């Protein structure tokens, strides 16, 4: 079995005894720190070890601090972890046999070296008994699933509490399941269409909450595609989780937009040079400065040049990311947006560009005109899901491996 060990400065002296016993039992041991006695925060190292358990890089973790309490409290905040703080052998054995614990927490200021070795041996050699205990563990998991919701996510970001993968909204269990570049339509069925019609060797990495995600290869480049839902609030959940937890480098939004100019026709492509919005996501972030959000410049230039090479009718300029689909906009505001050159209206780019700026990643928005607010023409729902292959091809061509 694979064990990962983590400790803070208070647990560093007990770590050799833990490693010695595990190696004596024939287990593979890895470490995530800390490696010296300089004061540090136990939660930082608890999370590193727990993430390896969740990702499958380790079967179990053993966490050591002064009492074991801080480590256990931190570990049990990570989804999928069942950590037991133990100071004697009976509890160590029962934590595995009855509770299927995957993390053992011990206190270097509570137990001595020999007791530590006995606890580690009980934990490492005891198997989960299943049966009636499985039913009870399943109920623990259900409690976790039911309470890890949007409110939990809000407080995680608000208070800086760490989340691990899989996240509440993406079920991929490893960063390796998702490519460095992700194409993101709002509609999960459009994501499925792109995967089935453009990618090879496709694997599905998520279907949580009906939001489908796939990874495959386009002309030898590894690319992922995933739905984001409609609107900035929904999409930003996925943008933030992909950038922050799965180490995605680039997200290219591919979707539909409504034309706001006479020369921007049905089925033309629009590449967003910047985005404006009535969304309040930036309120109080920059004081009285109205921050302008823009895509990655190099991606923008690459996409515009490639679209010309492919012979697509393409417009590059500012878009309006509306906070509402059914928007009773003041006609004067609408005319001013047109007057100042807004090409089209869509619903997510403003959020994408902000998320990319926040995480110092890359974002780009490419759209197909599905309806015209000037000429009052529109495509069918089926066309919106399965057509617009020029936009999809363009996004895949500029995707970075």
C-alpha positions as CSV (number, residue, x, y, z in Angstrom):
1,X,0.0,0.0,0.0
2,X,1.0,3.6,-0.5
3,X,1.2,5.9,2.5
4,X,1.8,9.7,2.4
5,X,3.1,11.4,5.5
6,X,2.6,15.0,6.5
7,X,3.7,16.8,9.7
8,X,4.1,20.3,11.0
9,X,7.0,21.5,13.2
10,X,5.4,19.9,16.2
11,X,5.3,16.4,14.6
12,X,8.7,16.3,13.0
13,X,10.3,14.2,15.7
14,X,7.7,11.4,15.5
15,X,7.8,11.1,11.8
16,X,10.9,8.8,11.6
17,X,9.0,6.2,13.9
18,X,6.0,6.3,11.6
19,X,8.1,5.8,8.4
20,X,10.2,3.1,10.0
21,X,7.1,1.0,11.0
22,X,5.4,1.4,7.6
23,X,8.6,0.4,5.7
24,X,9.0,-2.5,8.1
25,X,5.5,-3.6,7.1
26,X,6.4,-3.4,3.4
27,X,4.5,-0.3,2.5
28,X,5.6,2.5,0.1
29,X,6.1,5.8,1.9
30,X,6.2,9.4,0.6
31,X,6.4,12.8,2.3
32,X,4.9,16.2,1.8
33,X,6.7,18.1,4.6
34,X,7.5,20.0,6.6
35,X,11.1,19.1,6.8
36,X,12.4,21.4,9.6
37,X,11.4,22.8,13.0
38,X,10.5,26.3,11.7
39,X,7.0,27.2,12.9
40,X,4.4,26.5,10.2
41,X,0.7,25.8,9.8
42,X,-0.5,22.2,10.1
43,X,-3.5,22.8,7.8
44,X,-1.2,23.5,4.8
45,X,0.5,20.1,5.1
46,X,-2.8,18.2,5.9
47,X,-4.3,19.4,2.7
48,X,-1.2,18.3,0.6
49,X,-1.4,14.8,2.0
50,X,-5.2,14.5,1.7
51,X,-5.1,15.6,-1.9
52,X,-2.8,12.7,-2.8
53,X,-5.3,10.3,-1.1
54,X,-8.2,11.8,-3.0
55,X,-6.3,11.8,-6.3
56,X,-5.3,8.1,-5.9
57,X,-1.6,8.9,-5.6
58,X,-1.7,7.4,-2.1
59,X,-4.0,4.9,-0.4
60,X,-3.7,6.4,3.1
61,X,-2.3,9.4,4.9
62,X,-0.8,9.7,8.3
63,X,-0.7,13.3,9.7
64,X,1.3,14.3,12.7
65,X,1.1,17.6,14.7
66,X,1.4,18.3,18.4
67,X,-2.0,16.8,19.4
68,X,-3.3,15.4,16.1
69,X,-6.4,17.6,16.6
70,X,-5.4,20.4,14.2
71,X,-4.5,17.9,11.5
72,X,-7.7,15.9,11.9
73,X,-9.9,19.0,11.8
74,X,-8.2,20.2,8.6
75,X,-8.3,16.8,7.0
76,X,-12.0,16.4,7.6
77,X,-12.7,19.6,5.7
78,X,-11.4,17.9,2.5
79,X,-14.2,16.1,0.6
80,X,-13.8,12.4,0.6
81,X,-11.5,12.2,3.7
82,X,-12.4,10.3,6.8
83,X,-9.7,11.2,9.3
84,X,-9.4,9.7,12.8
85,X,-7.4,11.3,15.6
86,X,-6.0,8.4,17.7
87,X,-3.9,8.0,20.8
88,X,-4.3,4.3,21.5
89,X,-4.4,1.0,19.5
90,X,-8.1,0.1,19.9
91,X,-9.3,3.3,18.3
92,X,-6.7,2.9,15.5
93,X,-8.1,-0.6,14.8
94,X,-11.8,0.4,15.0
95,X,-11.2,3.5,12.8
96,X,-10.3,1.1,10.0
97,X,-12.5,-1.8,10.7
98,X,-15.7,0.1,11.4
99,X,-15.3,3.6,9.9
100,X,-13.1,2.9,6.8
101,X,-10.8,5.8,7.8
102,X,-8.3,6.8,5.1
103,X,-6.3,9.2,7.3
104,X,-4.7,8.6,10.6
105,X,-3.9,11.7,12.8
106,X,-1.6,11.4,15.8
107,X,-0.1,13.8,18.3
108,X,3.7,13.9,18.9
109,X,3.1,15.6,22.3
110,X,0.5,13.0,23.3
111,X,2.1,9.6,22.6
112,X,5.6,8.2,22.6
113,X,7.6,6.4,19.9
114,X,6.6,2.8,20.8
115,X,2.9,3.6,21.2
116,X,3.1,5.4,17.9
117,X,4.5,2.3,16.1
118,X,1.7,0.2,17.7
119,X,-1.0,2.6,16.5
120,X,0.5,2.7,13.0
121,X,0.7,-1.1,12.8
122,X,-3.0,-1.5,13.9
123,X,-4.1,1.1,11.4
124,X,-2.0,-0.3,8.5
125,X,-2.9,-3.9,9.0
126,X,-6.6,-3.7,9.8
127,X,-9.1,-4.0,6.9
128,X,-12.5,-2.4,6.7
129,X,-15.2,-5.0,7.6
130,X,-18.0,-3.7,5.4
131,X,-21.4,-5.2,6.1
132,X,-23.5,-3.0,8.5
133,X,-20.5,-0.7,8.8
134,X,-20.7,0.0,5.0
135,X,-24.2,1.3,5.5
136,X,-23.0,3.7,8.2
137,X,-20.1,4.9,6.1
138,X,-22.4,5.4,3.2
139,X,-24.5,7.7,5.4
140,X,-21.4,9.7,6.3
141,X,-20.7,10.1,2.6
142,X,-24.3,11.1,1.9
143,X,-24.2,13.8,4.6
144,X,-21.0,15.1,3.0
145,X,-22.6,15.2,-0.5
146,X,-25.8,16.9,0.7
147,X,-23.9,19.6,2.6
148,X,-21.2,20.3,0.0
149,X,-23.3,22.7,-2.0
150,X,-23.2,26.2,-3.4
151,X,-23.3,27.7,0.1
152,X,-20.3,25.6,1.1
153,X,-18.5,26.7,-2.0
154,X,-19.2,30.4,-1.2
155,X,-17.7,30.0,2.3
156,X,-14.7,28.1,1.0
157,X,-13.7,31.0,-1.2
158,X,-14.9,33.7,1.2
159,X,-12.9,32.3,4.1
160,X,-10.0,30.8,2.2
161,X,-10.8,27.2,3.2
162,X,-9.2,24.8,0.9
163,X,-11.2,22.4,-1.3
164,X,-9.7,19.5,-3.1
165,X,-10.6,17.5,-6.2
166,X,-13.1,16.2,-7.1
167,X,-14.8,19.6,-6.6
168,X,-18.5,20.0,-5.8
169,X,-19.2,20.6,-9.5
170,X,-16.5,18.6,-11.4
171,X,-16.1,14.8,-10.7
172,X,-12.7,14.4,-12.3
173,X,-10.5,12.8,-9.7
174,X,-7.2,13.8,-11.2
175,X,-5.8,16.9,-12.8
176,X,-4.5,14.7,-15.6
177,X,-8.0,13.9,-16.7
178,X,-8.5,17.5,-18.0
179,X,-6.3,19.1,-20.7
180,X,-4.5,22.4,-20.2
181,X,-6.9,24.0,-22.7
182,X,-10.7,23.7,-22.3
183,X,-13.3,24.7,-24.8
184,X,-16.5,25.8,-22.9
185,X,-19.9,26.2,-24.5
186,X,-22.8,27.0,-22.1
187,X,-24.8,24.0,-23.3
188,X,-23.4,20.6,-22.1
189,X,-24.9,18.9,-25.2
190,X,-22.9,21.2,-27.4
191,X,-19.8,20.0,-25.5
192,X,-20.8,16.5,-26.3
193,X,-21.4,17.3,-29.9
194,X,-17.9,18.8,-30.2
195,X,-16.3,15.8,-28.5
196,X,-18.1,13.3,-30.7
197,X,-17.5,15.2,-34.0
198,X,-14.1,16.7,-33.6
199,X,-12.1,14.8,-31.1
200,X,-10.4,11.3,-31.1
201,X,-9.8,8.9,-28.3
202,X,-12.4,10.7,-26.2
203,X,-12.9,10.0,-22.5
204,X,-15.6,11.6,-20.3
205,X,-14.3,13.2,-17.1
206,X,-17.5,14.6,-15.5
207,X,-21.2,14.5,-15.6
208,X,-21.9,16.0,-12.2
209,X,-25.1,18.0,-12.1
210,X,-25.6,17.2,-15.8
211,X,-22.7,19.3,-16.9
212,X,-20.8,17.0,-19.3
213,X,-17.0,17.2,-19.8
214,X,-14.8,15.3,-22.3
215,X,-11.1,15.1,-23.1
216,X,-9.6,13.9,-26.4
217,X,-7.3,14.8,-29.2
218,X,-7.7,17.2,-32.1
219,X,-4.9,16.9,-34.8
220,X,-2.6,15.4,-32.1
221,X,-3.4,18.2,-29.6
222,X,-4.9,17.1,-26.3
223,X,-8.0,19.3,-25.6
224,X,-11.0,19.2,-23.3
225,X,-14.5,20.5,-23.8
226,X,-17.1,21.1,-21.1
227,X,-20.4,22.9,-20.5
228,X,-20.6,25.8,-18.2
229,X,-24.3,26.6,-17.9
230,X,-25.8,29.9,-18.9
231,X,-24.8,33.2,-17.3
232,X,-21.8,34.6,-15.4
233,X,-22.7,33.1,-11.9
234,X,-22.9,29.6,-13.3
235,X,-20.0,29.8,-15.6
236,X,-17.6,31.4,-13.1
237,X,-18.0,28.4,-10.8
238,X,-16.5,26.2,-13.5
239,X,-13.9,28.8,-14.6
240,X,-12.6,29.1,-11.1
241,X,-12.6,25.4,-10.3
242,X,-10.8,24.6,-13.6
243,X,-8.2,27.3,-13.2
244,X,-7.6,26.8,-9.5
245,X,-8.0,23.1,-8.8
246,X,-7.3,21.4,-12.1
247,X,-4.4,23.7,-13.2
248,X,-6.1,24.5,-16.6
249,X,-4.1,27.2,-18.4
250,X,-6.6,28.4,-21.0
251,X,-10.4,28.5,-21.4
252,X,-11.9,29.3,-24.7
253,X,-15.6,30.2,-24.5
254,X,-17.5,29.0,-27.6
255,X,-21.2,30.0,-27.8
256,X,-23.9,32.0,-29.5
257,X,-24.5,35.7,-29.6
258,X,-27.1,38.2,-30.8
259,X,-25.9,40.7,-33.3
260,X,-26.2,44.4,-32.4
261,X,-24.8,45.8,-35.7
262,X,-26.2,45.8,-39.3
263,X,-23.0,44.4,-40.8
264,X,-22.8,41.5,-38.3
265,X,-25.0,38.8,-39.9
266,X,-26.4,35.5,-39.0
267,X,-23.7,32.8,-38.8
268,X,-20.9,35.3,-38.8
269,X,-18.2,34.7,-36.2
270,X,-17.4,37.3,-33.5
271,X,-14.2,37.2,-31.4
272,X,-14.4,39.3,-28.2
273,X,-11.7,42.0,-28.0
274,X,-13.2,43.0,-24.6
275,X,-16.4,42.7,-22.7
276,X,-18.7,45.1,-20.8
277,X,-21.5,44.1,-18.4
278,X,-24.0,45.3,-15.9
279,X,-22.9,42.4,-13.7
280,X,-21.9,43.3,-10.1
281,X,-19.0,40.8,-9.8
282,X,-16.4,43.7,-9.8
283,X,-18.3,45.9,-7.3
284,X,-15.9,47.3,-4.6
285,X,-13.0,45.4,-6.1
286,X,-11.4,48.4,-7.8
287,X,-12.9,51.3,-5.8
288,X,-14.3,53.9,-8.2
289,X,-12.3,52.5,-11.1
290,X,-14.3,50.8,-13.9
291,X,-12.0,47.9,-14.7
292,X,-12.1,46.8,-18.4
293,X,-11.8,43.1,-18.9
294,X,-10.0,41.7,-22.0
295,X,-9.0,38.3,-23.3
296,X,-5.4,37.0,-23.7
297,X,-3.9,39.2,-26.5
298,X,-1.8,36.5,-28.2
299,X,-4.8,34.1,-28.3
300,X,-6.9,36.9,-29.7
301,X,-4.5,37.7,-32.5
302,X,-3.9,34.0,-33.3
303,X,-7.7,33.4,-33.5
304,X,-8.3,36.4,-35.8
305,X,-5.5,35.4,-38.2
306,X,-6.6,31.8,-38.3
307,X,-10.2,32.8,-39.0
308,X,-9.0,34.8,-42.0
309,X,-6.9,31.8,-43.2
310,X,-9.9,29.6,-43.0
311,X,-12.0,32.1,-44.9
312,X,-14.6,32.7,-42.2
313,X,-16.5,35.9,-42.0
314,X,-15.2,37.2,-38.7
315,X,-15.6,40.4,-36.6
316,X,-13.4,41.4,-33.7
317,X,-14.6,43.9,-31.2
318,X,-16.3,44.5,-27.9
319,X,-19.3,42.4,-26.7
320,X,-21.9,42.9,-24.0
321,X,-22.1,40.1,-21.4
322,X,-25.7,40.5,-20.3
323,X,-26.7,39.5,-16.8
324,X,-30.1,38.4,-18.0
325,X,-31.4,36.5,-21.0
326,X,-34.7,38.2,-21.0
327,X,-33.4,41.7,-20.6
328,X,-35.8,44.7,-20.8
329,X,-33.1,47.1,-21.6
330,X,-33.8,50.8,-21.9
331,X,-33.9,51.5,-25.7
332,X,-31.6,54.5,-25.1
333,X,-29.0,52.3,-23.5
334,X,-29.3,49.7,-26.3
335,X,-28.7,52.5,-28.9
336,X,-25.7,53.8,-27.0
337,X,-24.2,50.4,-26.9
338,X,-24.6,50.2,-30.7
339,X,-23.4,53.7,-31.2
340,X,-20.2,52.9,-29.3
341,X,-19.5,49.8,-31.3
342,X,-20.7,46.9,-29.3
343,X,-20.9,44.0,-31.8
344,X,-23.0,41.5,-30.1
345,X,-24.6,40.4,-26.8
346,X,-23.8,37.1,-25.0
347,X,-23.8,36.1,-21.3
348,X,-20.4,34.7,-20.0
349,X,-17.3,36.4,-21.4
350,X,-17.1,39.1,-18.8
351,X,-16.9,36.5,-16.1
352,X,-14.3,34.4,-18.0
353,X,-12.0,37.3,-18.6
354,X,-12.2,38.3,-14.9
355,X,-11.5,34.7,-13.8
356,X,-8.6,34.4,-16.1
357,X,-7.1,37.7,-14.9
358,X,-7.6,36.6,-11.3
359,X,-5.7,33.4,-11.7
360,X,-3.2,34.8,-14.3
361,X,-4.4,32.4,-16.9
362,X,-5.7,32.8,-20.5
363,X,-9.2,33.4,-21.7
364,X,-10.8,33.9,-25.1
365,X,-14.4,34.3,-26.4
366,X,-15.5,33.1,-29.8
367,X,-19.1,33.3,-30.9
368,X,-21.4,32.5,-33.8
369,X,-24.3,34.9,-34.4
370,X,-27.5,32.9,-33.8
371,X,-29.9,35.8,-34.0
372,X,-29.9,39.5,-34.9
373,X,-31.5,42.1,-32.7
374,X,-31.5,44.4,-35.7
375,X,-33.0,42.2,-38.4
376,X,-35.2,40.1,-36.0
377,X,-34.0,36.7,-37.4
378,X,-32.9,33.7,-35.4
379,X,-31.8,30.1,-35.7
380,X,-33.7,27.1,-34.3
381,X,-32.8,25.5,-30.9
382,X,-31.4,22.4,-32.8
383,X,-29.2,24.7,-34.9
384,X,-27.8,26.3,-31.8
385,X,-26.9,22.9,-30.4
386,X,-25.4,21.1,-33.4
387,X,-24.5,23.7,-36.0
388,X,-21.8,26.5,-35.8
389,X,-19.0,24.1,-36.7
390,X,-16.8,26.9,-38.1
391,X,-16.6,28.4,-34.6
392,X,-15.8,25.1,-33.1
393,X,-13.1,24.4,-35.7
394,X,-11.6,27.8,-35.1
395,X,-11.4,27.4,-31.4
396,X,-9.8,23.9,-31.7
397,X,-7.3,25.3,-34.2
398,X,-6.1,28.0,-31.8
399,X,-6.2,25.7,-28.7
400,X,-2.9,25.3,-27.0
401,X,-1.7,21.8,-26.4
